[in-house]
Amino acid sequence: MNHFDALAEFEKEFKRLFKKYKTLDDDFEKFKKILIIAPTGVGKNFVIIYSSPPIKIVKARMACRALHGWSLRIIYAYFEQNQKIEFIEMYFKGEKENEDRERIKEYLKNQNLTHHPI
């Protein structure tokens, strides 16, 4: 069984987006159920943007019913050894073009990894 955690920045983004998209709570719970079965996702809606033992950083599209066919982007870290997922960033592509690469680099640096070419 996976353990979920989230950065403070992610929590803040989630709360801000929830004010706009009222289905977000339920949509996010469904998304986490998918991650329990397939931690790095399935299909074209999941892309591993960084991988090295012991961590994979994944960029995923999460369906949000309040967006009527559009999706939110979620960046998360998957630690295979202890089956842990830590959410790093959540955003709507209509508001922000790409993930925060600096946040990801800082996250990897804080994990004490020797290299992080992002």
Secondary structure by P-SEA (a helix, b strand, c coil): cbbbbbcaaaaaaaaaaaaaccaaaaaaaaaaaaaaacccccccccccccccccbbbbbbbbbbcccccbbbbbbbccccccbbbbbccccccccccccaaaaaaaaaaaaccccccc
